[in-house]
Amino acid sequence: MATECIDPWTGGPQSQALSPDGQYGALASGRCVPPSTSASWSLPRWRAYLAAAVLCYINLLNYMNWFIIPGVLLDVQKYFHISDSHAGLLQTVFIGCLLVSAPVFGYLGDRHSRKATLSFGILLWSGAGLSSSFISYQYSWLFFLSRGVVGAGAASYSTIAPTVLGDLFVKDQRTCVLAVFYIFIPVGSGLGYVLGSVVAELTGNWRWALRIMPCLDALALVLLILLVPDIPRGAAEKQEEVAVEAPRSSWCEDVRYLGRNWSFVFSTLGVTAIAFVTGALGFWAPKFLFEARVVHGLQLPCFQDQCGSQDSLIFGALTVATGIIGVILGAEASRRYKKVNPRAEPLICASSLFATAPCLYLALILASRTLLASYVFLALGELLLSCNWAVVADILLSVVVPRCRGTAEALQITVAHILGDAGSPYLTGLISSVLQTGRPNSYLQRFLSLQHSFLCCAFAIVLGGGCFLLTALHLERDQAQARQSGKGTLESKDATSRNTEHQGLLSSTSTPAEEP
């Protein structure tokens, strides 16, 4: 008796159209059509753009949660009676938990419902943020723990959301949508500072800033559930998900595949160089600019516990403005240049980083001579750095097979944070402290020591540009492999033999018995 063929999308029998030899539907070829050959999943364009808008809104809230505590840091220190060194651990705990959680969410995002995983992440960070606002000052350790849970929730979104956008759009549309998505990183960061400080000033209690955010998060969760579909992996590229019966690659096999994907490896190292520089700048640039103003006689030295300075505000405004402009310029340059050069994306990243290095160097050197020129070159450097955010995300999505993108995002985030912004602030401060040893304790010497320690960032950004040049050498080959329909991450002989055996079993069970 013939085995009934089940349609993998509808759950019912496959079509039974009559064939020339008298057989019907899938039986005409002697076997059931495997699920991977089914019709491609589709979504109306307006629904795709609506889903992208919701994801961009949630990305804004994600980065607001990252930086809302720095906006009220002095109030937090007073309330919990913690020193500067312990206050710095708040960000360390946040980043540490994000690093630990990112691979876990990447694994889940590649194998289970991404919509459910994103919803869980939002509940995690909003619940932890809200509960932290009710922690008594005697339990400061619990507040630190809550920041770690917020970091874990943020890891879920940073890891999975870009892969969803990658399955909604392709080519130029994907580049433009990713540009808008990554614009909300600097915007959300700046608004986190603003919301925290403004709410604390209006209410007289910094904890209300943490109580307002969950209201916005609740709206985001509702919009995610109602308006963002659970998209099959590879839907935009017309690549269907692996058949249910087919063997699924393990996490270790996915990592081995990514380790052999040289475009992914070198672009990740390039992103790490960018994170190294942005981490050092974000932490030390306001202090560097403050001491430069003291050296120029524009600011009195600070001998108080709390030093009021406009440099943090100026640097924050520069970061937001250059971030928005830079992301748009990078995405548009990539979109146009790809039409004439298929290696446009890594070449744009390499060019922007090579141009960033002299701008950063001049910003540091000229700070002791003319502060205005230092600000100008610093803004140009940040602008050029920001050109890369949407482009590097587009590179990852184009060279990695759809079912492995969550793991790829997680690994890239983990490597970039561990080797980048998690250590660069400490390394810069350490070099500055070593250079101050044996020198007179003066503002001029502190300024010069910090200035010289910053020079390592210029060398790091040049190395990043070199990594993107290496990415360009492998890009077209890796993109072609990722575009192959039905290509999985299991490329070993064992995996191939298992797939061949599986197809043979399907054929044998689907072939009707011959009449005597």
TORGULO-756354 format. One record per residue (C-alpha): residue in three letters; x, y, z. Coordinates in pm, whole numbers, plus 50000, padded with zeros to 5 digits. Layout:
<nodes>
("ALA",(X,Y,Z))
...
</nodes>
This chain:
<nodes>
("MET",(50000,50000,50000))
("ALA",(50134,50346,49912))
("THR",(50233,50581,50188))
("GLU",(50023,50900,50203))
("CYS",(50226,51217,50144))
("ILE",(50168,51497,50393))
("ASP",(50204,51860,50293))
("PRO",(50453,52013,50541))
("TRP",(50284,52354,50540))
("THR",(49917,52265,50559))
("GLY",(49944,51934,50742))
("GLY",(49711,51773,50487))
("PRO",(49776,51541,50193))
("GLN",(49982,51669,49904))
("SER",(49824,51737,49564))
("GLN",(49709,51420,49380))
("ALA",(49722,51546,49020))
("LEU",(49718,51268,48758))
("SER",(50050,51197,48584))
("PRO",(50100,51061,48229))
("ASP",(50155,50705,48357))
("GLY",(49843,50704,48567))
("GLN",(49987,50797,48908))
("TYR",(49882,51095,49117))
("GLY",(50070,51394,49264))
("ALA",(50388,51316,49449))
("LEU",(50342,50947,49380))
("ALA",(50397,51017,49013))
("SER",(50767,51058,49083))
("GLY",(50775,50755,49310))
("ARG",(50820,50943,49636))
("CYS",(50678,51217,49859))
("VAL",(50806,51567,49802))
("PRO",(51025,51650,50104))
("PRO",(50923,51950,50311))
("SER",(51223,52151,50193))
("THR",(51084,52168,49840))
("SER",(50756,52329,49942))
("ALA",(50638,52667,49830))
("SER",(50827,52961,49974))
("TRP",(50681,53157,50261))
("SER",(50572,53510,50170))
("LEU",(50452,53824,50347))
("PRO",(50297,54142,50203))
("ARG",(50543,54429,50183))
("TRP",(50339,54653,50410))
("ARG",(50335,54383,50678))
("ALA",(50712,54347,50650))
("TYR",(50770,54720,50692))
("LEU",(50527,54731,50983))
("ALA",(50714,54448,51154))
("ALA",(51045,54628,51090))
("ALA",(50906,54946,51248))
("VAL",(50810,54752,51562))
("LEU",(51157,54596,51582))
("CYS",(51317,54940,51548))
("TYR",(51102,55074,51831))
("ILE",(51205,54785,52055))
("ASN",(51571,54844,51963))
("LEU",(51528,55203,52082))
("LEU",(51397,55081,52419))
("ASN",(51672,54820,52439))
("TYR",(51948,55079,52428))
("MET",(51757,55319,52652))
("ASN",(51767,55043,52915))
("TRP",(52141,55008,52856))
("PHE",(52215,55372,52942))
("ILE",(51939,55482,53177))
("ILE",(52151,55407,53486))
("PRO",(52448,55622,53374))
("GLY",(52201,55909,53346))
("VAL",(52128,55884,53721))
("LEU",(52459,55735,53832))
("LEU",(52535,55996,54098))
("ASP",(52194,55943,54257))
("VAL",(52244,55565,54249))
("GLN",(52582,55603,54420))
("LYS",(52435,55820,54694))
("TYR",(52141,55587,54754))
("PHE",(52342,55265,54775))
("HIS",(52654,55429,54924))
("ILE",(52887,55284,54660))
("SER",(53220,55425,54544))
("ASP",(53327,55503,54189))
("SER",(53509,55172,54155))
("HIS",(53201,54975,54260))
("ALA",(52979,55193,54043))
("GLY",(53190,55094,53745))
("LEU",(53104,54732,53818))
("LEU",(52742,54803,53727))
("GLN",(52838,54817,53360))
("THR",(53079,54527,53401))
("VAL",(52803,54306,53543))
("PHE",(52567,54419,53268))
("ILE",(52815,54338,52989))
("GLY",(52926,54015,53157))
("CYS",(52574,53875,53173))
("LEU",(52511,53988,52817))
("LEU",(52819,53795,52703))
("VAL",(52718,53479,52886))
("SER",(52359,53496,52760))
("ALA",(52422,53586,52395))
("PRO",(52535,53236,52283))
("VAL",(52240,53080,52465))
("PHE",(51986,53303,52294))
("GLY",(52165,53257,51963))
("TYR",(52126,52881,51998))
("LEU",(51757,52916,52088))
("GLY",(51696,53163,51806))
("ASP",(51831,52920,51548))
("ARG",(51623,52624,51667))
("HIS",(51303,52755,51826))
("SER",(51049,53031,51782))
("ARG",(51232,53362,51753))
("LYS",(50917,53555,51838))
("ALA",(50878,53365,52166))
("THR",(51247,53417,52248))
("LEU",(51223,53792,52183))
("SER",(50910,53815,52398))
("PHE",(51088,53637,52681))
("GLY",(51382,53878,52654))
("ILE",(51155,54183,52680))
("LEU",(50981,54037,52985))
("LEU",(51320,53963,53138))
("TRP",(51471,54309,53106))
("SER",(51152,54501,53188))
("GLY",(51075,54285,53492))
("ALA",(51429,54316,53624))
("GLY",(51433,54691,53565))
("LEU",(51102,54744,53742))
("SER",(51190,54525,54041))
("SER",(51527,54702,54081))
("SER",(51345,55028,54153))
("PHE",(51206,54879,54478))
("ILE",(51535,54743,54615))
("SER",(51632,54884,54955))
("TYR",(51971,55051,55002))
("GLN",(52084,54767,55232))
("TYR",(52076,54524,54937))
("SER",(52305,54689,54685))
("TRP",(52422,54345,54568))
("LEU",(52067,54271,54457))
("PHE",(52067,54587,54247))
("PHE",(52387,54471,54077))
("LEU",(52223,54135,54010))
("SER",(51919,54302,53858))
("ARG",(52142,54492,53615))
("GLY",(52290,54161,53511))
("VAL",(51942,54023,53438))
("VAL",(51867,54333,53229))
("GLY",(52186,54259,53034))
("ALA",(52074,53901,52976))
("GLY",(51741,54023,52838))
("ALA",(51918,54273,52613))
("ALA",(52132,53990,52474))
("SER",(51822,53813,52343))
("TYR",(51719,54112,52135))
("SER",(52063,54215,52010))
("THR",(52124,53859,51896))
("ILE",(51795,53767,51729))
("ALA",(51630,54087,51600))
("PRO",(51878,54146,51312))
("THR",(51821,53790,51187))
("VAL",(51446,53853,51172))
("LEU",(51506,54162,50958))
("GLY",(51737,53952,50742))
("ASP",(51449,53713,50673))
("LEU",(51209,53998,50589))
("PHE",(51421,54183,50333))
("VAL",(51699,54123,50082))
("LYS",(51960,54327,49894))
("ASP",(51902,54707,49890))
("GLN",(51587,54686,50101))
("ARG",(51773,54495,50371))
("THR",(52055,54752,50371))
("CYS",(51813,55043,50413))
("VAL",(51609,54871,50686))
("LEU",(51923,54773,50879))
("ALA",(52042,55135,50854))
("VAL",(51721,55256,51019))
("PHE",(51742,54977,51277))
("TYR",(52097,55068,51380))
("ILE",(52024,55441,51390))
("PHE",(51836,55369,51710))
("ILE",(52155,55257,51884))
("PRO",(52295,55612,51927))
("VAL",(51946,55759,51958))
("GLY",(51844,55511,52227))
("SER",(52172,55559,52411))
("GLY",(52126,55935,52421))
("LEU",(51761,55912,52521))
("GLY",(51856,55678,52804))
("TYR",(52075,55950,52953))
("VAL",(51804,56212,52897))
("LEU",(51514,56008,53035))
("GLY",(51704,55910,53348))
("SER",(51820,56260,53434))
("VAL",(51496,56440,53338))
("VAL",(51265,56201,53525))
("ALA",(51488,56214,53832))
("GLU",(51479,56594,53826))
("LEU",(51102,56617,53773))
("THR",(51003,56358,54033))
("GLY",(51288,56406,54279))
("ASN",(51342,56029,54281))
("TRP",(51574,55850,54035))
("ARG",(51383,55523,54076))
("TRP",(51088,55656,53877))
("ALA",(51303,55642,53565))
("LEU",(51317,55264,53608))
("ARG",(50940,55251,53664))
("ILE",(50849,55439,53347))
("MET",(51051,55217,53115))
("PRO",(50842,54901,53181))
("CYS",(50534,55086,53055))
("LEU",(50708,55146,52722))
("ASP",(50832,54786,52726))
("ALA",(50478,54655,52778))
("LEU",(50364,54843,52468))
("ALA",(50657,54696,52277))
("LEU",(50563,54344,52385))
("VAL",(50203,54389,52269))
("LEU",(50318,54525,51931))
("LEU",(50563,54238,51891))
("ILE",(50298,53975,51956))
("LEU",(50037,54135,51730))
("LEU",(50239,54274,51440))
("VAL",(50561,54072,51402))
("PRO",(50513,53728,51241))
("ASP",(50723,53426,51331))
("ILE",(50910,53415,51002))
("PRO",(51068,53095,50865))
("ARG",(51445,53116,50849))
("GLY",(51565,53213,50504))
("ALA",(51218,53322,50388))
("ALA",(51343,53630,50206))
("GLU",(51604,53430,50012))
("LYS",(51341,53165,49920))
("GLN",(51529,52914,50135))
("GLU",(51296,52700,50336))
("GLU",(51376,52559,50674))
("VAL",(51523,52213,50715))
("ALA",(51275,51930,50691))
("VAL",(51147,51808,51023))
("GLU",(51283,51460,50969))
("ALA",(51627,51577,50850))
("PRO",(51917,51578,51098))
("ARG",(51974,51920,51255))
("SER",(52325,52048,51314))
("SER",(52444,52082,51671))
("TRP",(52575,52405,51821))
("CYS",(52935,52281,51795))
("GLU",(52885,52202,51426))
("ASP",(52745,52551,51371))
("VAL",(53050,52702,51540))
("ARG",(53284,52491,51325))
("TYR",(53099,52609,51015))
("LEU",(53135,52972,51122))
("GLY",(53504,52917,51197))
("ARG",(53553,52808,50835))
("ASN",(53355,53108,50706))
("TRP",(53643,53352,50659))
("SER",(53419,53647,50574))
("PHE",(53248,53604,50910))
("VAL",(53578,53557,51097))
("PHE",(53753,53863,50954))
("SER",(53446,54089,50972))
("THR",(53402,53988,51338))
("LEU",(53762,54092,51407))
("GLY",(53691,54422,51232))
("VAL",(53382,54477,51447))
("THR",(53595,54398,51753))
("ALA",(53836,54678,51660))
("ILE",(53543,54919,51627))
("ALA",(53407,54812,51966))
("PHE",(53753,54856,52120))
("VAL",(53774,55218,52006))
("THR",(53413,55313,52081))
("GLY",(53440,55159,52429))
("ALA",(53751,55360,52513))
("LEU",(53609,55680,52368))
("GLY",(53274,55643,52542))
("PHE",(53436,55595,52882))
("TRP",(53734,55834,52875))
("ALA",(53657,56102,52615))
("PRO",(53449,56326,52850))
("LYS",(53728,56318,53110))
("PHE",(53991,56382,52842))
("LEU",(53799,56682,52709))
("PHE",(53745,56815,53062))
("GLU",(54118,56802,53136))
("ALA",(54193,56962,52799))
("ARG",(53970,57256,52897))
("VAL",(54158,57284,53227))
("VAL",(54491,57290,53042))
("HIS",(54362,57568,52814))
("GLY",(54238,57768,53113))
("LEU",(53875,57739,53007))
("GLN",(53776,57533,53311))
("LEU",(53881,57548,53673))
("PRO",(54030,57227,53818))
("CYS",(53783,57020,54014))
("PHE",(53868,56948,54378))
("GLN",(53516,56845,54480))
("ASP",(53355,56504,54495))
("GLN",(53112,56601,54219))
("CYS",(53244,56789,53918))
("GLY",(52994,56963,53697))
("SER",(53108,56979,53334))
("GLN",(52944,57041,52998))
("ASP",(53185,56808,52819))
("SER",(52973,56499,52884))
("LEU",(52669,56672,52735))
("ILE",(52866,56793,52432))
("PHE",(53018,56451,52372))
("GLY",(52678,56284,52407))
("ALA",(52522,56522,52156))
("LEU",(52809,56457,51914))
("THR",(52761,56084,51953))
("VAL",(52389,56099,51875))
("ALA",(52426,56336,51579))
("THR",(52724,56164,51418))
("GLY",(52567,55824,51483))
("ILE",(52249,55909,51291))
("ILE",(52432,56073,51000))
("GLY",(52703,55809,50985))
("VAL",(52466,55511,50972))
("ILE",(52266,55672,50691))
("LEU",(52579,55762,50490))
("GLY",(52729,55416,50530))
("ALA",(52411,55238,50425))
("GLU",(52354,55463,50125))
("ALA",(52715,55432,50010))
("SER",(52687,55054,50039))
("ARG",(52361,55046,49846))
("ARG",(52500,55250,49558))
("TYR",(52850,55101,49544))
("LYS",(52722,54741,49547))
("LYS",(52576,54801,49201))
("VAL",(52925,54835,49053))
("ASN",(53135,54631,49297))
("PRO",(53006,54316,49473))
("ARG",(53273,54364,49743))
("ALA",(53150,54712,49828))
("GLU",(53049,54647,50188))
("PRO",(53385,54539,50338))
("LEU",(53568,54796,50121))
("ILE",(53349,55075,50262))
("CYS",(53416,54953,50616))
("ALA",(53791,54935,50553))
("SER",(53799,55282,50395))
("SER",(53604,55441,50679))
("LEU",(53831,55285,50942))
("PHE",(54149,55389,50762))
("ALA",(54009,55744,50747))
("THR",(53909,55730,51116))
("ALA",(54266,55664,51232))
("PRO",(54417,56002,51127))
("CYS",(54105,56188,51247))
("LEU",(54136,56030,51591))
("TYR",(54511,56091,51599))
("LEU",(54468,56460,51511))
("ALA",(54185,56497,51765))
("LEU",(54420,56373,52038))
("ILE",(54730,56566,51932))
("LEU",(54553,56897,51864))
("ALA",(54367,56890,52197))
("SER",(54669,57048,52367))
("ARG",(54684,57327,52107))
("THR",(54334,57411,51992))
("LEU",(54024,57260,52149))
("LEU",(53795,57350,51858))
("ALA",(54001,57151,51608))
("SER",(54004,56859,51850))
("TYR",(53625,56860,51866))
("VAL",(53600,56878,51485))
("PHE",(53829,56582,51423))
("LEU",(53667,56387,51706))
("ALA",(53327,56438,51545))
("LEU",(53464,56329,51207))
("GLY",(53613,56018,51365))
("GLU",(53285,55924,51530))
("LEU",(53099,55991,51204))
("LEU",(53328,55756,51012))
("LEU",(53302,55489,51281))
("SER",(52923,55504,51268))
("CYS",(52925,55438,50893))
("ASN",(53000,55073,50971))
("TRP",(52713,54963,51196))
("ALA",(52449,54879,50937))
("VAL",(52705,54761,50680))
("VAL",(52870,54501,50905))
("ALA",(52529,54361,50996))
("ASP",(52447,54329,50626))
("ILE",(52777,54146,50569))
("LEU",(52693,53889,50836))
("LEU",(52344,53826,50703))
("SER",(52473,53779,50348))
("VAL",(52755,53530,50421))
("VAL",(52588,53307,50683))
("VAL",(52316,53052,50606))
("PRO",(51979,53154,50752))
("ARG",(51946,52874,51007))
("CYS",(52281,52971,51163))
("ARG",(52246,53349,51181))
("GLY",(52138,53364,51545))
("THR",(52451,53178,51652))
("ALA",(52661,53400,51426))
("GLU",(52517,53719,51578))
("ALA",(52577,53581,51927))
("LEU",(52938,53489,51857))
("GLN",(53010,53824,51697))
("ILE",(52860,54010,51994))
("THR",(53055,53795,52240))
("VAL",(53392,53832,52067))
("ALA",(53345,54206,52006))
("HIS",(53263,54272,52373))
("ILE",(53526,54044,52525))
("LEU",(53813,54167,52308))
("GLY",(53667,54513,52248))
("ASP",(53475,54746,52477))
("ALA",(53490,54519,52782))
("GLY",(53866,54569,52813))
("SER",(53957,54886,52623))
("PRO",(53850,55132,52898))
("TYR",(54056,54941,53154))
("LEU",(54356,54910,52921))
("THR",(54348,55280,52838))
("GLY",(54331,55373,53206))
("LEU",(54608,55127,53290))
("ILE",(54842,55274,53029))
("SER",(54762,55624,53155))
("SER",(54838,55522,53515))
("VAL",(55170,55364,53413))
("LEU",(55270,55676,53222))
("GLN",(55189,55895,53525))
("THR",(55428,55698,53744))
("GLY",(55729,55913,53830))
("ARG",(55574,56228,53683))
("PRO",(55458,56534,53878))
("ASN",(55097,56509,53995))
("SER",(54945,56787,53786))
("TYR",(54654,56829,53550))
("LEU",(54894,56877,53261))
("GLN",(55066,56544,53326))
("ARG",(54733,56366,53374))
("PHE",(54614,56510,53045))
("LEU",(54933,56408,52860))
("SER",(54925,56057,53006))
("LEU",(54564,56004,52899))
("GLN",(54640,56157,52560))
("HIS",(54925,55914,52497))
("SER",(54726,55615,52621))
("PHE",(54453,55698,52367))
("LEU",(54697,55650,52081))
("CYS",(54651,55272,52104))
("CYS",(54299,55328,51966))
("ALA",(54441,55471,51643))
("PHE",(54651,55156,51590))
("ALA",(54357,54929,51674))
("ILE",(54135,55096,51417))
("VAL",(54397,55045,51145))
("LEU",(54405,54674,51228))
("GLY",(54027,54670,51195))
("GLY",(54051,54821,50848))
("GLY",(54295,54547,50750))
("CYS",(54050,54282,50870))
("PHE",(53779,54421,50645))
("LEU",(54018,54414,50348))
("LEU",(54067,54043,50418))
("THR",(53689,54008,50438))
("ALA",(53663,54148,50084))
("LEU",(53886,53869,49952))
("HIS",(53645,53596,50068))
("LEU",(53310,53777,50046))
("GLU",(53180,53663,49707))
("ARG",(53261,53296,49767))
("ASP",(53093,53291,50109))
("GLN",(52789,53478,49978))
("ALA",(52749,53225,49697))
("GLN",(52764,52937,49943))
("ALA",(52507,53100,50172))
("ARG",(52269,53158,49880))
("GLN",(52261,52796,49770))
("SER",(51910,52665,49828))
("GLY",(51892,52398,50095))
("LYS",(52259,52428,50190))
("GLY",(52302,52350,50558))
("THR",(52578,52396,50807))
("LEU",(52671,52030,50812))
("GLU",(52939,51991,50548))
("SER",(53117,51686,50675))
("LYS",(53107,51351,50501))
("ASP",(52906,51205,50787))
("ALA",(52639,51470,50749))
("THR",(52625,51417,50372))
("SER",(52587,51041,50412))
("ARG",(52314,51088,50670))
("ASN",(52121,51318,50436))
("THR",(52164,51073,50147))
("GLU",(52043,50787,50364))
("HIS",(51744,50995,50480))
("GLN",(51642,51072,50120))
("GLY",(51676,50706,50029))
("LEU",(51442,50608,50312))
("LEU",(51188,50865,50193))
("SER",(51201,50721,49840))
("SER",(51166,50361,49955))
("THR",(50871,50430,50181))
("SER",(50692,50642,49922))
("THR",(50725,50407,49620))
("PRO",(50411,50196,49562))
("ALA",(50449,49821,49533))
("GLU",(50480,49696,49174))
("GLU",(50200,49481,49039))
("PRO",(50301,49125,48950))
</nodes>
